[in-house]
């Protein structure tokens, strides 16, 4: 996914209403999920990997414990660092 599409997806995610908790994944495997659903999934054995796409400085200032920081500007280059066998939530 290109940097601009990812930025657009993040903007759309930020403006989604809470219900429904998740929207069906498209052909590319991308789905939108509400924050409440992410919190619920974090308490399960198969918790998703949280990937924070903000800059390093923003991440260092505050982030969700356990999140991986891959800044949006580096995302395409570092996408291989994301495990494929796990649900991944980008924020």
VOVEXSE-893797 format. One record per atom (N, C-alpha, C, CB): residue number from 1; chain; atom name; x, y negated, z negated. Coordinates in nm, 3 decimals. Glycine has a CB too. Layout:
<gupas>
- k, c, a, X, Y, Z
- NUM, A, CA, X, Y, Z;
...
</gupas>
This chain:
<gupas>
- k, c, a, X, Y, Z
- 1, A, N, 0.086, 0.117, 0.000;
- 1, A, CA, 0.000, 0.000, 0.000;
- 1, A, C, 0.091, -0.123, 0.000;
- 1, A, CB, -0.098, 0.000, -0.124;
- 2, A, N, 0.060, -0.218, 0.087;
- 2, A, CA, 0.144, -0.336, 0.096;
- 2, A, C, 0.131, -0.422, -0.029;
- 2, A, CB, 0.108, -0.417, 0.220;
- 3, A, N, 0.227, -0.507, -0.048;
- 3, A, CA, 0.228, -0.597, -0.165;
- 3, A, C, 0.103, -0.683, -0.167;
- 3, A, CB, 0.355, -0.686, -0.163;
- 4, A, N, 0.059, -0.732, -0.050;
- 4, A, CA, -0.057, -0.820, -0.046;
- 4, A, C, -0.185, -0.744, -0.074;
- 4, A, CB, -0.066, -0.889, 0.089;
- 5, A, N, -0.197, -0.622, -0.024;
- 5, A, CA, -0.314, -0.542, -0.053;
- 5, A, C, -0.321, -0.508, -0.201;
- 5, A, CB, -0.315, -0.414, 0.030;
- 6, A, N, -0.205, -0.480, -0.260;
- 6, A, CA, -0.200, -0.449, -0.403;
- 6, A, C, -0.244, -0.571, -0.484;
- 6, A, CB, -0.057, -0.404, -0.444;
- 7, A, N, -0.196, -0.688, -0.446;
- 7, A, CA, -0.235, -0.810, -0.517;
- 7, A, C, -0.385, -0.833, -0.505;
- 7, A, CB, -0.158, -0.931, -0.463;
- 8, A, N, -0.440, -0.808, -0.387;
- 8, A, CA, -0.583, -0.824, -0.368;
- 8, A, C, -0.659, -0.723, -0.454;
- 8, A, CB, -0.620, -0.807, -0.219;
- 9, A, N, -0.612, -0.599, -0.457;
- 9, A, CA, -0.677, -0.496, -0.538;
- 9, A, C, -0.677, -0.536, -0.685;
- 9, A, CB, -0.608, -0.360, -0.520;
- 10, A, N, -0.567, -0.592, -0.732;
- 10, A, CA, -0.559, -0.635, -0.871;
- 10, A, C, -0.655, -0.749, -0.899;
- 10, A, CB, -0.416, -0.677, -0.906;
- 11, A, N, -0.666, -0.842, -0.806;
- 11, A, CA, -0.761, -0.952, -0.825;
- 11, A, C, -0.904, -0.899, -0.828;
- 11, A, CB, -0.745, -1.057, -0.713;
- 12, A, N, -0.934, -0.806, -0.740;
- 12, A, CA, -1.068, -0.748, -0.740;
- 12, A, C, -1.095, -0.673, -0.869;
- 12, A, CB, -1.085, -0.655, -0.621;
- 13, A, N, -0.994, -0.599, -0.918;
- 13, A, CA, -1.008, -0.524, -1.043;
- 13, A, C, -1.040, -0.618, -1.158;
- 13, A, CB, -0.879, -0.444, -1.073;
- 14, A, N, -0.973, -0.731, -1.162;
- 14, A, CA, -0.992, -0.824, -1.272;
- 14, A, C, -1.133, -0.883, -1.273;
- 14, A, CB, -0.889, -0.937, -1.264;
- 15, A, N, -1.200, -0.884, -1.158;
- 15, A, CA, -1.332, -0.945, -1.150;
- 15, A, C, -1.447, -0.845, -1.144;
- 15, A, CB, -1.337, -1.032, -1.030;
- 16, A, N, -1.418, -0.717, -1.164;
- 16, A, CA, -1.526, -0.618, -1.161;
- 16, A, C, -1.608, -0.623, -1.289;
- 16, A, CB, -1.468, -0.477, -1.141;
- 17, A, N, -1.736, -0.601, -1.278;
- 17, A, CA, -1.816, -0.588, -1.401;
- 17, A, C, -1.781, -0.457, -1.469;
- 17, A, CB, -1.968, -0.595, -1.369;
- 18, A, N, -1.801, -0.449, -1.599;
- 18, A, CA, -1.766, -0.328, -1.672;
- 18, A, C, -1.840, -0.205, -1.622;
- 18, A, CB, -1.793, -0.347, -1.817;
- 19, A, N, -1.974, -0.201, -1.618;
- 19, A, CA, -2.038, -0.082, -1.563;
- 19, A, C, -2.041, -0.092, -1.412;
- 19, A, CB, -2.180, -0.065, -1.620;
- 20, A, N, -2.023, 0.014, -1.339;
- 20, A, CA, -1.993, 0.148, -1.388;
- 20, A, C, -1.848, 0.158, -1.432;
- 20, A, CB, -2.023, 0.252, -1.282;
- 21, A, N, -1.817, 0.258, -1.512;
- 21, A, CA, -1.682, 0.272, -1.567;
- 21, A, C, -1.579, 0.294, -1.458;
- 21, A, CB, -1.677, 0.387, -1.665;
- 22, A, N, -1.612, 0.363, -1.355;
- 22, A, CA, -1.517, 0.387, -1.246;
- 22, A, C, -1.593, 0.389, -1.114;
- 22, A, CB, -1.439, 0.522, -1.267;
- 23, A, N, -1.526, 0.353, -1.009;
- 23, A, CA, -1.584, 0.360, -0.876;
- 23, A, C, -1.515, 0.473, -0.802;
- 23, A, CB, -1.571, 0.224, -0.799;
- 24, A, N, -1.583, 0.535, -0.711;
- 24, A, CA, -1.528, 0.649, -0.638;
- 24, A, C, -1.404, 0.607, -0.560;
- 24, A, CB, -1.633, 0.708, -0.542;
- 25, A, N, -1.307, 0.699, -0.555;
- 25, A, CA, -1.184, 0.673, -0.481;
- 25, A, C, -1.213, 0.672, -0.332;
- 25, A, CB, -1.077, 0.780, -0.514;
- 26, A, N, -1.146, 0.583, -0.262;
- 26, A, CA, -1.158, 0.577, -0.117;
- 26, A, C, -1.067, 0.680, -0.052;
- 26, A, CB, -1.125, 0.437, -0.066;
- 27, A, N, -1.055, 0.674, 0.079;
- 27, A, CA, -0.971, 0.768, 0.153;
- 27, A, C, -0.825, 0.759, 0.109;
- 27, A, CB, -0.981, 0.743, 0.302;
- 28, A, N, -0.783, 0.643, 0.063;
- 28, A, CA, -0.644, 0.624, 0.021;
- 28, A, C, -0.620, 0.671, -0.122;
- 28, A, CB, -0.604, 0.479, 0.034;
- 29, A, N, -0.726, 0.719, -0.190;
- 29, A, CA, -0.711, 0.768, -0.327;
- 29, A, C, -0.719, 0.659, -0.432;
- 29, A, CB, -0.582, 0.840, -0.341;
- 30, A, N, -0.743, 0.535, -0.390;
- 30, A, CA, -0.749, 0.422, -0.482;
- 30, A, C, -0.892, 0.405, -0.532;
- 30, A, CB, -0.698, 0.292, -0.415;
- 31, A, N, -0.908, 0.393, -0.662;
- 31, A, CA, -1.038, 0.368, -0.723;
- 31, A, C, -1.021, 0.256, -0.825;
- 31, A, CB, -1.097, 0.498, -0.790;
- 32, A, N, -1.130, 0.192, -0.858;
- 32, A, CA, -1.127, 0.088, -0.959;
- 32, A, C, -1.188, 0.144, -1.086;
- 32, A, CB, -1.203, -0.040, -0.911;
- 33, A, N, -1.129, 0.111, -1.199;
- 33, A, CA, -1.173, 0.167, -1.327;
- 33, A, C, -1.183, 0.054, -1.429;
- 33, A, CB, -1.074, 0.277, -1.377;
- 34, A, N, -1.285, 0.059, -1.511;
- 34, A, CA, -1.307, -0.045, -1.612;
- 34, A, C, -1.211, -0.025, -1.730;
- 34, A, CB, -1.454, -0.043, -1.661;
- 35, A, N, -1.180, -0.133, -1.798;
- 35, A, CA, -1.089, -0.128, -1.911;
- 35, A, C, -1.139, -0.034, -2.020;
- 35, A, CB, -1.070, -0.268, -1.969;
- 36, A, N, -1.269, -0.031, -2.044;
- 36, A, CA, -1.325, 0.060, -2.145;
- 36, A, C, -1.295, 0.205, -2.113;
- 36, A, CB, -1.476, 0.040, -2.157;
- 37, A, N, -1.302, 0.240, -1.985;
- 37, A, CA, -1.274, 0.377, -1.942;
- 37, A, C, -1.126, 0.409, -1.958;
- 37, A, CB, -1.318, 0.400, -1.796;
- 38, A, N, -1.040, 0.313, -1.929;
- 38, A, CA, -0.895, 0.334, -1.949;
- 38, A, C, -0.867, 0.360, -2.097;
- 38, A, CB, -0.814, 0.210, -1.898;
- 39, A, N, -0.928, 0.281, -2.185;
- 39, A, CA, -0.909, 0.301, -2.329;
- 39, A, C, -0.956, 0.440, -2.371;
- 39, A, CB, -0.986, 0.194, -2.410;
- 40, A, N, -1.069, 0.484, -2.318;
- 40, A, CA, -1.120, 0.617, -2.350;
- 40, A, C, -1.023, 0.725, -2.303;
- 40, A, CB, -1.259, 0.639, -2.286;
- 41, A, N, -0.973, 0.712, -2.181;
- 41, A, CA, -0.881, 0.811, -2.126;
- 41, A, C, -0.748, 0.814, -2.201;
- 41, A, CB, -0.856, 0.782, -1.979;
- 42, A, N, -0.706, 0.700, -2.256;
- 42, A, CA, -0.581, 0.696, -2.332;
- 42, A, C, -0.586, 0.785, -2.455;
- 42, A, CB, -0.550, 0.553, -2.374;
- 43, A, N, -0.705, 0.817, -2.502;
- 43, A, CA, -0.720, 0.902, -2.619;
- 43, A, C, -0.735, 1.049, -2.585;
- 43, A, CB, -0.838, 0.858, -2.699;
- 44, A, N, -0.715, 1.088, -2.460;
- 44, A, CA, -0.730, 1.227, -2.419;
- 44, A, C, -0.593, 1.290, -2.395;
- 44, A, CB, -0.817, 1.236, -2.291;
- 45, A, N, -0.585, 1.424, -2.394;
- 45, A, CA, -0.457, 1.492, -2.369;
- 45, A, C, -0.397, 1.459, -2.232;
- 45, A, CB, -0.475, 1.641, -2.381;
- 46, A, N, -0.481, 1.432, -2.134;
- 46, A, CA, -0.433, 1.400, -1.998;
- 46, A, C, -0.435, 1.250, -1.973;
- 46, A, CB, -0.517, 1.472, -1.892;
- 47, A, N, -0.385, 1.175, -2.070;
- 47, A, CA, -0.391, 1.029, -2.059;
- 47, A, C, -0.320, 0.980, -1.934;
- 47, A, CB, -0.329, 0.965, -2.183;
- 48, A, N, -0.373, 0.874, -1.873;
- 48, A, CA, -0.313, 0.822, -1.751;
- 48, A, C, -0.183, 0.747, -1.779;
- 48, A, CB, -0.411, 0.730, -1.678;
- 49, A, N, -0.101, 0.738, -1.676;
- 49, A, CA, 0.020, 0.657, -1.683;
- 49, A, C, -0.021, 0.514, -1.650;
- 49, A, CB, 0.132, 0.709, -1.584;
- 50, A, N, 0.010, 0.421, -1.738;
- 50, A, CA, -0.020, 0.279, -1.716;
- 50, A, C, 0.102, 0.214, -1.652;
- 50, A, CB, -0.059, 0.207, -1.848;
- 51, A, N, 0.082, 0.148, -1.539;
- 51, A, CA, 0.189, 0.078, -1.469;
- 51, A, C, 0.155, -0.070, -1.466;
- 51, A, CB, 0.210, 0.135, -1.324;
- 52, A, N, 0.236, -0.148, -1.534;
- 52, A, CA, 0.221, -0.293, -1.542;
- 52, A, C, 0.297, -0.354, -1.425;
- 52, A, CB, 0.272, -0.349, -1.679;
- 53, A, N, 0.228, -0.424, -1.335;
- 53, A, CA, 0.291, -0.476, -1.214;
- 53, A, C, 0.331, -0.624, -1.227;
- 53, A, CB, 0.198, -0.459, -1.096;
- 54, A, N, 0.328, -0.675, -1.349;
- 54, A, CA, 0.371, -0.814, -1.370;
- 54, A, C, 0.524, -0.823, -1.368;
- 54, A, CB, 0.315, -0.870, -1.504;
- 55, A, N, 0.575, -0.942, -1.371;
- 55, A, CA, 0.721, -0.961, -1.372;
- 55, A, C, 0.780, -0.905, -1.500;
- 55, A, CB, 0.757, -1.111, -1.357;
- 56, A, N, 0.909, -0.883, -1.499;
- 56, A, CA, 0.978, -0.833, -1.619;
- 56, A, C, 0.958, -0.927, -1.738;
- 56, A, CB, 1.128, -0.815, -1.591;
- 57, A, N, 0.965, -1.057, -1.711;
- 57, A, CA, 0.948, -1.156, -1.818;
- 57, A, C, 0.809, -1.146, -1.880;
- 57, A, CB, 0.973, -1.297, -1.764;
- 58, A, N, 0.708, -1.135, -1.797;
- 58, A, CA, 0.571, -1.121, -1.849;
- 58, A, C, 0.557, -0.992, -1.928;
- 58, A, CB, 0.469, -1.124, -1.733;
- 59, A, N, 0.615, -0.885, -1.877;
- 59, A, CA, 0.609, -0.756, -1.945;
- 59, A, C, 0.680, -0.762, -2.080;
- 59, A, CB, 0.673, -0.646, -1.857;
- 60, A, N, 0.797, -0.825, -2.084;
- 60, A, CA, 0.872, -0.836, -2.209;
- 60, A, C, 0.799, -0.922, -2.312;
- 60, A, CB, 1.011, -0.895, -2.183;
- 61, A, N, 0.722, -1.018, -2.265;
- 61, A, CA, 0.646, -1.105, -2.354;
- 61, A, C, 0.536, -1.028, -2.426;
- 61, A, CB, 0.585, -1.222, -2.276;
- 62, A, N, 0.466, -0.940, -2.354;
- 62, A, CA, 0.359, -0.859, -2.412;
- 62, A, C, 0.319, -0.752, -2.312;
- 62, A, CB, 0.236, -0.946, -2.453;
- 63, A, N, 0.297, -0.632, -2.360;
- 63, A, CA, 0.251, -0.524, -2.273;
- 63, A, C, 0.186, -0.413, -2.356;
- 63, A, CB, 0.367, -0.467, -2.190;
- 64, A, N, 0.117, -0.324, -2.289;
- 64, A, CA, 0.056, -0.210, -2.355;
- 64, A, C, 0.167, -0.109, -2.386;
- 64, A, CB, -0.055, -0.146, -2.266;
- 65, A, N, 0.171, -0.062, -2.509;
- 65, A, CA, 0.273, 0.034, -2.550;
- 65, A, C, 0.266, 0.157, -2.461;
- 65, A, CB, 0.255, 0.074, -2.699;
- 66, A, N, 0.381, 0.199, -2.411;
- 66, A, CA, 0.389, 0.317, -2.326;
- 66, A, C, 0.377, 0.289, -2.177;
- 66, A, CB, 0.284, 0.413, -2.365;
- 67, A, N, 0.346, 0.164, -2.142;
- 67, A, CA, 0.331, 0.129, -2.000;
- 67, A, C, 0.468, 0.123, -1.932;
- 67, A, CB, 0.258, -0.006, -1.984;
- 68, A, N, 0.469, 0.155, -1.805;
- 68, A, CA, 0.587, 0.146, -1.721;
- 68, A, C, 0.579, 0.014, -1.647;
- 68, A, CB, 0.598, 0.268, -1.622;
- 69, A, N, 0.690, -0.060, -1.642;
- 69, A, CA, 0.690, -0.188, -1.571;
- 69, A, C, 0.754, -0.170, -1.434;
- 69, A, CB, 0.766, -0.296, -1.652;
- 70, A, N, 0.672, -0.189, -1.331;
- 70, A, CA, 0.722, -0.194, -1.194;
- 70, A, C, 0.663, -0.320, -1.134;
- 70, A, CB, 0.683, -0.062, -1.110;
- 71, A, N, 0.740, -0.431, -1.134;
- 71, A, CA, 0.687, -0.557, -1.081;
- 71, A, C, 0.636, -0.542, -0.938;
- 71, A, CB, 0.794, -0.665, -1.086;
- 72, A, N, 0.529, -0.612, -0.908;
- 72, A, CA, 0.467, -0.604, -0.777;
- 72, A, C, 0.568, -0.627, -0.664;
- 72, A, CB, 0.354, -0.706, -0.767;
- 73, A, N, 0.660, -0.719, -0.684;
- 73, A, CA, 0.761, -0.748, -0.582;
- 73, A, C, 0.852, -0.629, -0.556;
- 73, A, CB, 0.844, -0.869, -0.624;
- 74, A, N, 0.862, -0.536, -0.650;
- 74, A, CA, 0.948, -0.418, -0.637;
- 74, A, C, 0.869, -0.290, -0.612;
- 74, A, CB, 1.032, -0.401, -0.762;
- 75, A, N, 0.737, -0.303, -0.604;
- 75, A, CA, 0.652, -0.184, -0.606;
- 75, A, C, 0.680, -0.087, -0.491;
- 75, A, CB, 0.508, -0.226, -0.601;
- 76, A, N, 0.685, -0.136, -0.370;
- 76, A, CA, 0.709, -0.046, -0.256;
- 76, A, C, 0.842, 0.026, -0.269;
- 76, A, CB, 0.705, -0.124, -0.125;
- 77, A, N, 0.944, -0.044, -0.313;
- 77, A, CA, 1.077, 0.015, -0.327;
- 77, A, C, 1.084, 0.117, -0.440;
- 77, A, CB, 1.180, -0.095, -0.351;
- 78, A, N, 1.006, 0.097, -0.547;
- 78, A, CA, 1.014, 0.184, -0.665;
- 78, A, C, 0.895, 0.279, -0.680;
- 78, A, CB, 1.024, 0.099, -0.789;
- 79, A, N, 0.810, 0.288, -0.582;
- 79, A, CA, 0.690, 0.372, -0.590;
- 79, A, C, 0.723, 0.518, -0.618;
- 79, A, CB, 0.611, 0.362, -0.463;
- 80, A, N, 0.841, 0.564, -0.579;
- 80, A, CA, 0.880, 0.703, -0.605;
- 80, A, C, 0.896, 0.732, -0.753;
- 80, A, CB, 1.010, 0.735, -0.532;
- 81, A, N, 0.907, 0.630, -0.837;
- 81, A, CA, 0.922, 0.649, -0.982;
- 81, A, C, 0.790, 0.688, -1.048;
- 81, A, CB, 0.976, 0.521, -1.046;
- 82, A, N, 0.681, 0.680, -0.972;
- 82, A, CA, 0.550, 0.710, -1.028;
- 82, A, C, 0.519, 0.859, -1.004;
- 82, A, CB, 0.439, 0.619, -0.964;
- 83, A, N, 0.493, 0.933, -1.112;
- 83, A, CA, 0.462, 1.075, -1.095;
- 83, A, C, 0.331, 1.095, -1.018;
- 83, A, CB, 0.452, 1.145, -1.232;
- 84, A, N, 0.330, 1.193, -0.930;
- 84, A, CA, 0.213, 1.218, -0.845;
- 84, A, C, 0.110, 1.309, -0.914;
- 84, A, CB, 0.256, 1.280, -0.713;
- 85, A, N, 0.151, 1.380, -1.018;
- 85, A, CA, 0.063, 1.478, -1.081;
- 85, A, C, -0.024, 1.418, -1.190;
- 85, A, CB, 0.145, 1.589, -1.139;
- 86, A, N, -0.017, 1.290, -1.210;
- 86, A, CA, -0.088, 1.223, -1.316;
- 86, A, C, -0.175, 1.111, -1.265;
- 86, A, CB, 0.009, 1.170, -1.418;
- 87, A, N, -0.287, 1.085, -1.332;
- 87, A, CA, -0.369, 0.968, -1.301;
- 87, A, C, -0.285, 0.845, -1.333;
- 87, A, CB, -0.505, 0.969, -1.381;
- 88, A, N, -0.282, 0.751, -1.242;
- 88, A, CA, -0.203, 0.628, -1.259;
- 88, A, C, -0.297, 0.510, -1.257;
- 88, A, CB, -0.094, 0.614, -1.148;
- 89, A, N, -0.282, 0.422, -1.356;
- 89, A, CA, -0.362, 0.299, -1.363;
- 89, A, C, -0.268, 0.181, -1.347;
- 89, A, CB, -0.443, 0.289, -1.498;
- 90, A, N, -0.289, 0.104, -1.242;
- 90, A, CA, -0.209, -0.018, -1.220;
- 90, A, C, -0.284, -0.136, -1.281;
- 90, A, CB, -0.182, -0.043, -1.067;
- 91, A, N, -0.210, -0.219, -1.351;
- 91, A, CA, -0.272, -0.342, -1.403;
- 91, A, C, -0.172, -0.454, -1.398;
- 91, A, CB, -0.324, -0.323, -1.546;
</gupas>
